[in-house]
Amino acid sequence: MDTRRVGRRIKGYRKLKGYTQAQFAKEIGVPLTVLGAAERGVRKPPESLLDEIAAKLEIEKEEMIMQQGEKED
């Protein structure tokens, strides 16, 4: 998993849904620093956090973690 790419995708989907980073961190119940680190790709988010982010953004988790070059079926 390319953590920087995943982080960019999380940030992009969050912005598409109209959340600020602070609002979204509060919505998913994590400290702002945890979300920020995940979005910058400096820390690999745990699977449970990815599940929570995907659920709140109403997207499939696989959409966030899809590797470059992979295509959806």
All heavy atoms as a GROMACS GRO file, in nm:
protein
  580
    1MET      N    1   0.086  -0.119   0.000
    1MET     CA    2   0.000   0.000   0.000
    1MET      C    3   0.090   0.124   0.000
    1MET      O    4   0.176   0.137   0.084
    1MET     CB    5  -0.090   0.000   0.123
    1MET     CG    6  -0.175   0.124   0.135
    1MET     SD    7  -0.269   0.147   0.290
    1MET     CE    8  -0.336  -0.010   0.324
    2ASP      N    9   0.068   0.211  -0.096
    2ASP     CA   10   0.140   0.338  -0.104
    2ASP      C   11   0.068   0.437  -0.013
    2ASP      O   12  -0.037   0.492  -0.048
    2ASP     CB   13   0.141   0.386  -0.250
    2ASP     CG   14   0.213   0.518  -0.268
    2ASP    OD1   15   0.252   0.582  -0.168
    2ASP    OD2   16   0.229   0.559  -0.384
    3THR      N   17   0.124   0.460   0.106
    3THR     CA   18   0.055   0.543   0.205
    3THR      C   19   0.035   0.687   0.159
    3THR      O   20  -0.066   0.748   0.192
    3THR     CB   21   0.128   0.541   0.341
    3THR    OG1   22   0.263   0.581   0.322
    3THR    CG2   23   0.124   0.403   0.403
    4ARG      N   24   0.130   0.739   0.082
    4ARG     CA   25   0.112   0.877   0.034
    4ARG      C   26  -0.002   0.886  -0.066
    4ARG      O   27  -0.080   0.981  -0.064
    4ARG     CB   28   0.242   0.930  -0.025
    4ARG     CG   29   0.343   0.953   0.086
    4ARG     CD   30   0.475   1.009   0.050
    4ARG     NE   31   0.491   1.067  -0.080
    4ARG     CZ   32   0.609   1.092  -0.132
    4ARG    NH1   33   0.718   1.064  -0.066
    4ARG    NH2   34   0.619   1.145  -0.252
    5ARG      N   35  -0.013   0.788  -0.152
    5ARG     CA   36  -0.122   0.787  -0.250
    5ARG      C   37  -0.258   0.771  -0.180
    5ARG      O   38  -0.354   0.839  -0.212
    5ARG     CB   39  -0.101   0.676  -0.352
    5ARG     CG   40  -0.202   0.681  -0.463
    5ARG     CD   41  -0.159   0.588  -0.578
    5ARG     NE   42  -0.240   0.611  -0.695
    5ARG     CZ   43  -0.359   0.555  -0.714
    5ARG    NH1   44  -0.411   0.475  -0.625
    5ARG    NH2   45  -0.427   0.580  -0.825
    6VAL      N   46  -0.262   0.681  -0.083
    6VAL     CA   47  -0.386   0.661  -0.007
    6VAL      C   48  -0.423   0.790   0.064
    6VAL      O   49  -0.539   0.832   0.064
    6VAL     CB   50  -0.371   0.545   0.094
    6VAL    CG1   51  -0.491   0.538   0.188
    6VAL    CG2   52  -0.355   0.413   0.020
    7GLY      N   53  -0.326   0.856   0.123
    7GLY     CA   54  -0.351   0.982   0.192
    7GLY      C   55  -0.407   1.089   0.100
    7GLY      O   56  -0.501   1.161   0.136
    8ARG      N   57  -0.352   1.097  -0.021
    8ARG     CA   58  -0.404   1.195  -0.118
    8ARG      C   59  -0.548   1.163  -0.156
    8ARG      O   60  -0.630   1.253  -0.174
    8ARG     CB   61  -0.317   1.198  -0.243
    8ARG     CG   62  -0.184   1.267  -0.224
    8ARG     CD   63  -0.112   1.293  -0.355
    8ARG     NE   64  -0.095   1.173  -0.436
    8ARG     CZ   65   0.012   1.093  -0.432
    8ARG    NH1   66   0.112   1.120  -0.351
    8ARG    NH2   67   0.020   0.988  -0.512
    9ARG      N   68  -0.578   1.034  -0.168
    9ARG     CA   69  -0.714   0.995  -0.204
    9ARG      C   70  -0.812   1.025  -0.090
    9ARG      O   71  -0.922   1.072  -0.114
    9ARG     CB   72  -0.718   0.847  -0.243
    9ARG     CG   73  -0.641   0.825  -0.374
    9ARG     CD   74  -0.638   0.681  -0.418
    9ARG     NE   75  -0.767   0.633  -0.463
    9ARG     CZ   76  -0.818   0.654  -0.584
    9ARG    NH1   77  -0.751   0.726  -0.671
    9ARG    NH2   78  -0.935   0.605  -0.618
   10ILE      N   79  -0.770   0.998   0.034
   10ILE     CA   80  -0.855   1.031   0.149
   10ILE      C   81  -0.884   1.180   0.149
   10ILE      O   82  -1.000   1.222   0.162
   10ILE     CB   83  -0.788   0.989   0.281
   10ILE    CG1   84  -0.781   0.837   0.292
   10ILE    CG2   85  -0.862   1.048   0.401
   10ILE    CD1   86  -0.695   0.786   0.408
   11LYS      N   87  -0.781   1.260   0.134
   11LYS     CA   88  -0.797   1.406   0.134
   11LYS      C   89  -0.890   1.451   0.022
   11LYS      O   90  -0.979   1.534   0.042
   11LYS     CB   91  -0.660   1.472   0.119
   11LYS     CG   92  -0.665   1.623   0.123
   11LYS     CD   93  -0.525   1.680   0.114
   11LYS     CE   94  -0.525   1.831   0.120
   11LYS     NZ   95  -0.387   1.884   0.114
   12GLY      N   96  -0.870   1.396  -0.097
   12GLY     CA   97  -0.954   1.433  -0.210
   12GLY      C   98  -1.100   1.399  -0.189
   12GLY      O   99  -1.188   1.483  -0.213
   13TYR      N  100  -1.128   1.278  -0.142
   13TYR     CA  101  -1.267   1.239  -0.117
   13TYR      C  102  -1.327   1.321  -0.004
   13TYR      O  103  -1.444   1.360  -0.009
   13TYR     CB  104  -1.277   1.090  -0.084
   13TYR     CG  105  -1.267   1.001  -0.204
   13TYR    CD1  106  -1.162   0.910  -0.217
   13TYR    CD2  107  -1.361   1.005  -0.306
   13TYR    CE1  108  -1.152   0.827  -0.327
   13TYR    CE2  109  -1.352   0.923  -0.416
   13TYR     CZ  110  -1.248   0.834  -0.427
   13TYR     OH  111  -1.237   0.753  -0.536
   14ARG      N  112  -1.248   1.351   0.099
   14ARG     CA  113  -1.297   1.433   0.210
   14ARG      C  114  -1.338   1.570   0.160
   14ARG      O  115  -1.446   1.621   0.193
   14ARG     CB  116  -1.187   1.446   0.316
   14ARG     CG  117  -1.222   1.548   0.425
   14ARG     CD  118  -1.112   1.565   0.527
   14ARG     NE  119  -0.984   1.608   0.477
   14ARG     CZ  120  -0.953   1.734   0.443
   14ARG    NH1  121  -1.043   1.829   0.448
   14ARG    NH2  122  -0.831   1.764   0.400
   15LYS      N  123  -1.255   1.630   0.077
   15LYS     CA  124  -1.286   1.763   0.024
   15LYS      C  125  -1.408   1.759  -0.068
   15LYS      O  126  -1.488   1.853  -0.068
   15LYS     CB  127  -1.165   1.820  -0.050
   15LYS     CG  128  -1.057   1.866   0.044
   15LYS     CD  129  -0.944   1.932  -0.033
   15LYS     CE  130  -0.853   2.005   0.062
   15LYS     NZ  131  -0.758   2.091  -0.010
   16LEU      N  132  -1.421   1.652  -0.148
   16LEU     CA  133  -1.538   1.640  -0.234
   16LEU      C  134  -1.668   1.638  -0.154
   16LEU      O  135  -1.771   1.687  -0.199
   16LEU     CB  136  -1.530   1.512  -0.319
   16LEU     CG  137  -1.440   1.518  -0.441
   16LEU    CD1  138  -1.430   1.381  -0.506
   16LEU    CD2  139  -1.491   1.620  -0.541
   17LYS      N  140  -1.661   1.581  -0.033
   17LYS     CA  141  -1.779   1.574   0.053
   17LYS      C  142  -1.799   1.702   0.134
   17LYS      O  143  -1.897   1.715   0.206
   17LYS     CB  144  -1.770   1.454   0.148
   17LYS     CG  145  -1.776   1.320   0.078
   17LYS     CD  146  -1.915   1.294   0.024
   17LYS     CE  147  -1.923   1.155  -0.037
   17LYS     NZ  148  -2.058   1.115  -0.066
   18GLY      N  149  -1.705   1.796   0.123
   18GLY     CA  150  -1.721   1.926   0.187
   18GLY      C  151  -1.676   1.934   0.331
   18GLY      O  152  -1.710   2.029   0.401
   19TYR      N  153  -1.597   1.838   0.376
   19TYR     CA  154  -1.547   1.841   0.514
   19TYR      C  155  -1.412   1.912   0.520
   19TYR      O  156  -1.328   1.894   0.434
   19TYR     CB  157  -1.521   1.699   0.566
   19TYR     CG  158  -1.642   1.617   0.597
   19TYR    CD1  159  -1.679   1.511   0.514
   19TYR    CD2  160  -1.718   1.641   0.711
   19TYR    CE1  161  -1.789   1.432   0.543
   19TYR    CE2  162  -1.829   1.562   0.740
   19TYR     CZ  163  -1.863   1.458   0.657
   19TYR     OH  164  -1.971   1.380   0.687
   20THR      N  165  -1.394   1.991   0.626
   20THR     CA  166  -1.259   2.037   0.658
   20THR      C  167  -1.190   1.922   0.729
   20THR      O  168  -1.255   1.827   0.775
   20THR     CB  169  -1.258   2.160   0.750
   20THR    OG1  170  -1.311   2.121   0.877
   20THR    CG2  171  -1.338   2.276   0.691
   21GLN      N  172  -1.060   1.931   0.740
   21GLN     CA  173  -0.987   1.824   0.808
   21GLN      C  174  -1.032   1.813   0.954
   21GLN      O  175  -1.054   1.703   1.005
   21GLN     CB  176  -0.837   1.852   0.799
   21GLN     CG  177  -0.751   1.731   0.830
   21GLN     CD  178  -0.605   1.760   0.811
   21GLN    OE1  179  -0.554   1.859   0.862
   21GLN    NE2  180  -0.537   1.673   0.738
   22ALA      N  181  -1.050   1.926   1.020
   22ALA     CA  182  -1.092   1.926   1.160
   22ALA      C  183  -1.233   1.868   1.176
   22ALA      O  184  -1.258   1.788   1.267
   22ALA     CB  185  -1.086   2.067   1.218
   23GLN      N  186  -1.325   1.907   1.088
   23GLN     CA  187  -1.461   1.854   1.095
   23GLN      C  188  -1.462   1.703   1.075
   23GLN      O  189  -1.531   1.631   1.146
   23GLN     CB  190  -1.549   1.916   0.986
   23GLN     CG  191  -1.584   2.060   1.005
   23GLN     CD  192  -1.650   2.117   0.880
   23GLN    OE1  193  -1.619   2.078   0.767
   23GLN    NE2  194  -1.741   2.212   0.901
   24PHE      N  195  -1.386   1.658   0.977
   24PHE     CA  196  -1.387   1.516   0.945
   24PHE      C  197  -1.323   1.433   1.056
   24PHE      O  198  -1.373   1.326   1.091
   24PHE     CB  199  -1.317   1.490   0.811
   24PHE     CG  200  -1.342   1.352   0.759
   24PHE    CD1  201  -1.470   1.311   0.727
   24PHE    CD2  202  -1.238   1.262   0.744
   24PHE    CE1  203  -1.495   1.183   0.681
   24PHE    CE2  204  -1.262   1.134   0.697
   24PHE     CZ  205  -1.391   1.094   0.666
   25ALA      N  206  -1.215   1.482   1.114
   25ALA     CA  207  -1.152   1.412   1.226
   25ALA      C  208  -1.252   1.395   1.340
   25ALA      O  209  -1.262   1.287   1.400
   25ALA     CB  210  -1.028   1.487   1.273
   26LYS      N  211  -1.328   1.500   1.367
   26LYS     CA  212  -1.429   1.494   1.474
   26LYS      C  213  -1.538   1.394   1.438
   26LYS      O  214  -1.583   1.316   1.521
   26LYS     CB  215  -1.488   1.632   1.497
   26LYS     CG  216  -1.582   1.639   1.614
   26LYS     CD  217  -1.627   1.781   1.641
   26LYS     CE  218  -1.719   1.782   1.762
   26LYS     NZ  219  -1.761   1.918   1.795
   27GLU      N  220  -1.582   1.395   1.310
   27GLU     CA  221  -1.688   1.303   1.264
   27GLU      C  222  -1.649   1.156   1.281
   27GLU      O  223  -1.733   1.074   1.315
   27GLU     CB  224  -1.720   1.329   1.117
   27GLU     CG  225  -1.807   1.448   1.092
   27GLU     CD  226  -1.952   1.424   1.131
   27GLU    OE1  227  -2.005   1.316   1.105
   27GLU    OE2  228  -2.010   1.517   1.189
   28ILE      N  229  -1.522   1.125   1.253
   28ILE     CA  230  -1.481   0.985   1.262
   28ILE      C  231  -1.419   0.951   1.397
   28ILE      O  232  -1.380   0.837   1.421
   28ILE     CB  233  -1.386   0.945   1.147
   28ILE    CG1  234  -1.259   1.029   1.148
   28ILE    CG2  235  -1.457   0.954   1.013
   28ILE    CD1  236  -1.154   0.984   1.046
   29GLY      N  237  -1.410   1.049   1.486
   29GLY     CA  238  -1.367   1.024   1.622
   29GLY      C  239  -1.218   0.998   1.639
   29GLY      O  240  -1.179   0.916   1.722
   30VAL      N  241  -1.136   1.068   1.561
   30VAL     CA  242  -0.991   1.055   1.576
   30VAL      C  243  -0.930   1.194   1.595
   30VAL      O  244  -0.987   1.293   1.551
   30VAL     CB  245  -0.924   0.985   1.454
   30VAL    CG1  246  -0.977   0.845   1.436
   30VAL    CG2  247  -0.938   1.065   1.328
   31PRO      N  248  -0.815   1.199   1.660
   31PRO     CA  249  -0.748   1.329   1.673
   31PRO      C  250  -0.709   1.384   1.536
   31PRO      O  251  -0.679   1.307   1.443
   31PRO     CB  252  -0.622   1.297   1.755
   31PRO     CG  253  -0.652   1.168   1.824
   31PRO     CD  254  -0.745   1.093   1.733
   32LEU      N  255  -0.709   1.514   1.524
   32LEU     CA  256  -0.672   1.580   1.400
   32LEU      C  257  -0.533   1.537   1.354
   32LEU      O  258  -0.508   1.519   1.235
   32LEU     CB  259  -0.678   1.732   1.418
   32LEU     CG  260  -0.644   1.819   1.299
   32LEU    CD1  261  -0.734   1.789   1.180
   32LEU    CD2  262  -0.655   1.966   1.337
   33THR      N  263  -0.443   1.516   1.447
   33THR     CA  264  -0.307   1.476   1.412
   33THR      C  265  -0.304   1.339   1.344
   33THR      O  266  -0.222   1.316   1.254
   33THR     CB  267  -0.216   1.474   1.536
   33THR    OG1  268  -0.274   1.389   1.635
   33THR    CG2  269  -0.195   1.613   1.592
   34VAL      N  270  -0.391   1.249   1.385
   34VAL     CA  271  -0.397   1.115   1.325
   34VAL      C  272  -0.446   1.125   1.181
   34VAL      O  273  -0.387   1.067   1.090
   34VAL     CB  274  -0.487   1.021   1.408
   34VAL    CG1  275  -0.512   0.890   1.334
   34VAL    CG2  276  -0.426   0.995   1.544
   35LEU      N  277  -0.554   1.201   1.160
   35LEU     CA  278  -0.605   1.219   1.024
   35LEU      C  279  -0.503   1.291   0.937
   35LEU      O  280  -0.479   1.253   0.823
   35LEU     CB  281  -0.738   1.295   1.026
   35LEU     CG  282  -0.800   1.322   0.888
   35LEU    CD1  283  -0.830   1.190   0.815
   35LEU    CD2  284  -0.926   1.406   0.902
   36GLY      N  285  -0.441   1.394   0.992
   36GLY     CA  286  -0.340   1.469   0.916
   36GLY      C  287  -0.224   1.380   0.874
   36GLY      O  288  -0.177   1.388   0.760
   37ALA      N  289  -0.177   1.296   0.964
   37ALA     CA  290  -0.066   1.206   0.932
   37ALA      C  291  -0.107   1.106   0.824
   37ALA      O  292  -0.029   1.075   0.734
   37ALA     CB  293  -0.020   1.132   1.057
   38ALA      N  294  -0.230   1.058   0.831
   38ALA     CA  295  -0.279   0.965   0.729
   38ALA      C  296  -0.289   1.034   0.594
   38ALA      O  297  -0.249   0.978   0.492
   38ALA     CB  298  -0.416   0.909   0.770
   39GLU      N  299  -0.339   1.156   0.592
   39GLU     CA  300  -0.354   1.230   0.465
   39GLU      C  301  -0.219   1.267   0.404
   39GLU      O  302  -0.205   1.272   0.283
   39GLU     CB  303  -0.439   1.354   0.484
   39GLU     CG  304  -0.586   1.324   0.502
   39GLU     CD  305  -0.673   1.448   0.499
   39GLU    OE1  306  -0.622   1.562   0.489
   39GLU    OE2  307  -0.796   1.431   0.506
   40ARG      N  308  -0.121   1.292   0.488
   40ARG     CA  309   0.013   1.326   0.436
   40ARG      C  310   0.092   1.201   0.398
   40ARG      O  311   0.195   1.211   0.333
   40ARG     CB  312   0.092   1.407   0.540
   40ARG     CG  313   0.041   1.548   0.558
   40ARG     CD  314   0.135   1.632   0.644
   40ARG     NE  315   0.176   1.567   0.768
   40ARG     CZ  316   0.106   1.564   0.881
   40ARG    NH1  317  -0.012   1.621   0.887
   40ARG    NH2  318   0.154   1.505   0.988
   41GLY      N  319   0.043   1.086   0.440
   41GLY     CA  320   0.110   0.961   0.406
   41GLY      C  321   0.230   0.930   0.492
   41GLY      O  322   0.312   0.848   0.455
   42VAL      N  323   0.240   0.994   0.608
   42VAL     CA  324   0.353   0.968   0.696
   42VAL      C  325   0.326   0.851   0.790
   42VAL      O  326   0.418   0.800   0.853
   42VAL     CB  327   0.395   1.093   0.777
   42VAL    CG1  328   0.442   1.203   0.685
   42VAL    CG2  329   0.282   1.141   0.865
   43ARG      N  330   0.201   0.811   0.800
   43ARG     CA  331   0.163   0.699   0.885
   43ARG      C  332   0.059   0.615   0.812
   43ARG      O  333  -0.038   0.668   0.760
   43ARG     CB  334   0.106   0.750   1.017
   43ARG     CG  335   0.061   0.638   1.109
   43ARG     CD  336  -0.003   0.688   1.235
   43ARG     NE  337   0.096   0.759   1.315
   43ARG     CZ  338   0.065   0.846   1.411
   43ARG    NH1  339  -0.060   0.873   1.436
   43ARG    NH2  340   0.159   0.904   1.480
   44LYS      N  341   0.080   0.484   0.811
   44LYS     CA  342  -0.017   0.394   0.750
   44LYS      C  343  -0.138   0.385   0.841
   44LYS      O  344  -0.126   0.348   0.957
   44LYS     CB  345   0.044   0.256   0.730
   44LYS     CG  346  -0.053   0.158   0.669
   44LYS     CD  347   0.008   0.022   0.657
   44LYS     CE  348  -0.096  -0.076   0.608
   44LYS     NZ  349  -0.049  -0.213   0.614
   45PRO      N  350  -0.256   0.420   0.789
   45PRO     CA  351  -0.376   0.414   0.874
   45PRO      C  352  -0.414   0.267   0.900
   45PRO      O  353  -0.405   0.184   0.811
   45PRO     CB  354  -0.484   0.483   0.792
   45PRO     CG  355  -0.426   0.514   0.660
   45PRO     CD  356  -0.283   0.473   0.658
   46PRO      N  357  -0.456   0.237   1.022
   46PRO     CA  358  -0.502   0.101   1.050
   46PRO      C  359  -0.628   0.069   0.969
   46PRO      O  360  -0.703   0.159   0.930
   46PRO     CB  361  -0.530   0.100   1.200
   46PRO     CG  362  -0.530   0.242   1.244
   46PRO     CD  363  -0.463   0.324   1.138
   47GLU      N  364  -0.650  -0.059   0.946
   47GLU     CA  365  -0.767  -0.103   0.868
   47GLU      C  366  -0.897  -0.049   0.927
   47GLU      O  367  -0.987  -0.010   0.854
   47GLU     CB  368  -0.772  -0.255   0.859
   47GLU     CG  369  -0.661  -0.316   0.775
   47GLU     CD  370  -0.668  -0.274   0.629
   47GLU    OE1  371  -0.779  -0.275   0.570
   47GLU    OE2  372  -0.562  -0.241   0.573
   48SER      N  373  -0.906  -0.046   1.059
   48SER     CA  374  -1.029   0.003   1.123
   48SER      C  375  -1.054   0.150   1.089
   48SER      O  376  -1.169   0.191   1.068
   48SER     CB  377  -1.022  -0.015   1.275
   48SER     OG  378  -0.911   0.055   1.328
   49LEU      N  379  -0.948   0.230   1.080
   49LEU     CA  380  -0.963   0.370   1.043
   49LEU      C  381  -1.004   0.383   0.897
   49LEU      O  382  -1.092   0.463   0.863
   49LEU     CB  383  -0.834   0.448   1.070
   49LEU     CG  384  -0.838   0.597   1.035
   49LEU    CD1  385  -0.950   0.669   1.109
   49LEU    CD2  386  -0.704   0.662   1.064
   50LEU      N  387  -0.944   0.302   0.811
   50LEU     CA  388  -0.982   0.305   0.669
   50LEU      C  389  -1.130   0.267   0.653
   50LEU      O  390  -1.201   0.326   0.573
   50LEU     CB  391  -0.894   0.210   0.588
   50LEU     CG  392  -0.749   0.253   0.570
   50LEU    CD1  393  -0.670   0.144   0.499
   50LEU    CD2  394  -0.739   0.384   0.495
   51ASP      N  395  -1.174   0.169   0.730
   51ASP     CA  396  -1.315   0.128   0.726
   51ASP      C  397  -1.406   0.244   0.768
   51ASP      O  398  -1.508   0.271   0.705
   51ASP     CB  399  -1.341   0.008   0.817
   51ASP     CG  400  -1.278  -0.120   0.766
   51ASP    OD1  401  -1.252  -0.131   0.644
   51ASP    OD2  402  -1.254  -0.210   0.849
   52GLU      N  403  -1.369   0.312   0.875
   52GLU     CA  404  -1.448   0.425   0.926
   52GLU      C  405  -1.451   0.541   0.825
   52GLU      O  406  -1.556   0.599   0.800
   52GLU     CB  407  -1.390   0.474   1.059
   52GLU     CG  408  -1.470   0.582   1.124
   52GLU     CD  409  -1.606   0.539   1.174
   52GLU    OE1  410  -1.624   0.421   1.206
   52GLU    OE2  411  -1.696   0.625   1.180
   53ILE      N  412  -1.336   0.571   0.767
   53ILE     CA  413  -1.329   0.678   0.667
   53ILE      C  414  -1.416   0.645   0.547
   53ILE      O  415  -1.495   0.728   0.501
   53ILE     CB  416  -1.182   0.702   0.624
   53ILE    CG1  417  -1.104   0.765   0.739
   53ILE    CG2  418  -1.176   0.789   0.499
   53ILE    CD1  419  -0.954   0.771   0.716
   54ALA      N  420  -1.404   0.524   0.496
   54ALA     CA  421  -1.482   0.482   0.380
   54ALA      C  422  -1.632   0.489   0.410
   54ALA      O  423  -1.709   0.537   0.326
   54ALA     CB  424  -1.444   0.341   0.338
   55ALA      N  425  -1.671   0.443   0.527
   55ALA     CA  426  -1.814   0.446   0.563
   55ALA      C  427  -1.865   0.590   0.570
   55ALA      O  428  -1.973   0.620   0.517
   55ALA     CB  429  -1.835   0.374   0.696
   56LYS      N  430  -1.790   0.677   0.633
   56LYS     CA  431  -1.834   0.815   0.650
   56LYS      C  432  -1.838   0.889   0.516
   56LYS      O  433  -1.926   0.971   0.492
   56LYS     CB  434  -1.741   0.888   0.748
   56LYS     CG  435  -1.787   1.025   0.786
   56LYS     CD  436  -1.925   1.030   0.848
   56LYS     CE  437  -1.927   0.981   0.990
   56LYS     NZ  438  -2.057   1.000   1.055
   57LEU      N  439  -1.744   0.857   0.427
   57LEU     CA  440  -1.740   0.923   0.296
   57LEU      C  441  -1.830   0.854   0.193
   57LEU      O  442  -1.842   0.901   0.080
   57LEU     CB  443  -1.596   0.929   0.244
   57LEU     CG  444  -1.500   1.016   0.324
   57LEU    CD1  445  -1.359   1.004   0.268
   57LEU    CD2  446  -1.545   1.161   0.326
   58GLU      N  447  -1.889   0.742   0.234
   58GLU     CA  448  -1.980   0.665   0.149
   58GLU      C  449  -1.911   0.619   0.021
   58GLU      O  450  -1.963   0.636  -0.089
   58GLU     CB  451  -2.106   0.746   0.118
   58GLU     CG  452  -2.184   0.782   0.243
   58GLU     CD  453  -2.303   0.871   0.215
   58GLU    OE1  454  -2.304   0.943   0.112
   58GLU    OE2  455  -2.396   0.870   0.297
   59ILE      N  456  -1.792   0.564   0.038
   59ILE     CA  457  -1.718   0.505  -0.074
   59ILE      C  458  -1.669   0.367  -0.031
   59ILE      O  459  -1.668   0.334   0.088
   59ILE     CB  460  -1.597   0.592  -0.116
   59ILE    CG1  461  -1.498   0.609  -0.001
   59ILE    CG2  462  -1.642   0.725  -0.172
   59ILE    CD1  463  -1.369   0.675  -0.041
   60GLU      N  464  -1.628   0.288  -0.128
   60GLU     CA  465  -1.570   0.157  -0.097
   60GLU      C  466  -1.425   0.176  -0.052
   60GLU      O  467  -1.352   0.258  -0.109
   60GLU     CB  468  -1.573   0.067  -0.221
   60GLU     CG  469  -1.712   0.034  -0.270
   60GLU     CD  470  -1.787  -0.056  -0.172
   60GLU    OE1  471  -1.724  -0.143  -0.110
   60GLU    OE2  472  -1.909  -0.037  -0.160
   61LYS      N  473  -1.385   0.101   0.049
   61LYS     CA  474  -1.248   0.112   0.098
   61LYS      C  475  -1.148   0.083  -0.014
   61LYS      O  476  -1.044   0.147  -0.022
   61LYS     CB  477  -1.226   0.015   0.215
   61LYS     CG  478  -1.086   0.023   0.273
   61LYS     CD  479  -1.071  -0.053   0.401
   61LYS     CE  480  -1.068  -0.201   0.377
   61LYS     NZ  481  -1.032  -0.279   0.497
   62GLU      N  482  -1.181  -0.010  -0.099
   62GLU     CA  483  -1.092  -0.046  -0.210
   62GLU      C  484  -1.065   0.073  -0.301
   62GLU      O  485  -0.960   0.083  -0.362
   62GLU     CB  486  -1.150  -0.163  -0.290
   62GLU     CG  487  -1.149  -0.294  -0.215
   62GLU     CD  488  -1.256  -0.305  -0.106
   62GLU    OE1  489  -1.360  -0.235  -0.116
   62GLU    OE2  490  -1.235  -0.381  -0.012
   63GLU      N  491  -1.162   0.163  -0.311
   63GLU     CA  492  -1.146   0.283  -0.394
   63GLU      C  493  -1.034   0.372  -0.338
   63GLU      O  494  -0.961   0.435  -0.413
   63GLU     CB  495  -1.277   0.360  -0.401
   63GLU     CG  496  -1.275   0.479  -0.493
   63GLU     CD  497  -1.264   0.441  -0.640
   63GLU    OE1  498  -1.302   0.328  -0.678
   63GLU    OE2  499  -1.217   0.525  -0.717
   64MET      N  500  -1.021   0.376  -0.207
   64MET     CA  501  -0.916   0.456  -0.144
   64MET      C  502  -0.779   0.392  -0.157
   64MET      O  503  -0.680   0.462  -0.175
   64MET     CB  504  -0.944   0.475   0.006
   64MET     CG  505  -1.044   0.578   0.038
   64MET     SD  506  -1.051   0.609   0.215
   64MET     CE  507  -1.080   0.447   0.283
   65ILE      N  508  -0.773   0.260  -0.146
   65ILE     CA  509  -0.643   0.194  -0.140
   65ILE      C  510  -0.598   0.134  -0.272
   65ILE      O  511  -0.493   0.073  -0.279
   65ILE     CB  512  -0.640   0.087  -0.029
   65ILE    CG1  513  -0.741  -0.024  -0.055
   65ILE    CG2  514  -0.661   0.151   0.106
   65ILE    CD1  515  -0.734  -0.137   0.044
   66MET      N  516  -0.677   0.154  -0.378
   66MET     CA  517  -0.644   0.099  -0.508
   66MET      C  518  -0.504   0.145  -0.548
   66MET      O  519  -0.474   0.264  -0.543
   66MET     CB  520  -0.747   0.142  -0.611
   66MET     CG  521  -0.735   0.069  -0.741
   66MET     SD  522  -0.871   0.092  -0.855
   66MET     CE  523  -0.936   0.252  -0.822
   67GLN      N  524  -0.421   0.050  -0.583
   67GLN     CA  525  -0.284   0.080  -0.624
   67GLN      C  526  -0.283   0.140  -0.764
   67GLN      O  527  -0.369   0.111  -0.845
   67GLN     CB  528  -0.199  -0.046  -0.621
   67GLN     CG  529  -0.183  -0.105  -0.482
   67GLN     CD  530  -0.108  -0.014  -0.388
   67GLN    OE1  531  -0.005   0.041  -0.423
   67GLN    NE2  532  -0.162   0.006  -0.269
   68GLN      N  533  -0.184   0.220  -0.791
   68GLN     CA  534  -0.170   0.282  -0.922
   68GLN      C  535  -0.156   0.172  -1.027
   68GLN      O  536  -0.083   0.076  -1.009
   68GLN     CB  537  -0.049   0.373  -0.925
   68GLN     CG  538  -0.048   0.468  -1.040
   68GLN     CD  539   0.051   0.580  -1.017
   68GLN    OE1  540   0.136   0.573  -0.930
   68GLN    NE2  541   0.041   0.683  -1.097
   69GLY      N  542  -0.227   0.184  -1.134
   69GLY     CA  543  -0.223   0.085  -1.239
   69GLY      C  544  -0.332  -0.020  -1.227
   69GLY      O  545  -0.361  -0.090  -1.322
   70GLU      N  546  -0.392  -0.033  -1.109
   70GLU     CA  547  -0.504  -0.126  -1.092
   70GLU      C  548  -0.628  -0.066  -1.152
   70GLU      O  549  -0.649   0.055  -1.151
   70GLU     CB  550  -0.530  -0.155  -0.943
   70GLU     CG  551  -0.429  -0.243  -0.878
   70GLU     CD  552  -0.466  -0.274  -0.734
   70GLU    OE1  553  -0.581  -0.250  -0.695
   70GLU    OE2  554  -0.379  -0.322  -0.662
   71LYS      N  555  -0.712  -0.150  -1.203
   71LYS     CA  556  -0.839  -0.104  -1.261
   71LYS      C  557  -0.953  -0.177  -1.194
   71LYS      O  558  -0.940  -0.291  -1.154
   71LYS     CB  559  -0.842  -0.130  -1.411
   71LYS     CG  560  -0.739  -0.051  -1.486
   71LYS     CD  561  -0.749  -0.074  -1.633
   71LYS     CE  562  -0.641   0.008  -1.703
   71LYS     NZ  563  -0.643  -0.009  -1.844
   72GLU      N  564  -1.064  -0.106  -1.182
   72GLU     CA  565  -1.184  -0.169  -1.127
   72GLU      C  566  -1.239  -0.267  -1.227
   72GLU      O  567  -1.229  -0.249  -1.347
   72GLU     CB  568  -1.289  -0.063  -1.095
   72GLU     CG  569  -1.250   0.025  -0.978
   72GLU     CD  570  -1.362   0.117  -0.939
   72GLU    OE1  571  -1.474   0.068  -0.925
   72GLU    OE2  572  -1.337   0.235  -0.924
   73ASP      N  573  -1.302  -0.372  -1.177
   73ASP     CA  574  -1.365  -0.472  -1.266
   73ASP      C  575  -1.494  -0.419  -1.322
   73ASP      O  576  -1.561  -0.341  -1.272
   73ASP     CB  577  -1.394  -0.601  -1.190
   73ASP     CG  578  -1.264  -0.669  -1.148
   73ASP    OD1  579  -1.163  -0.648  -1.217
   73ASP    OD2  580  -1.267  -0.742  -1.048
   0.00000   0.00000   0.00000
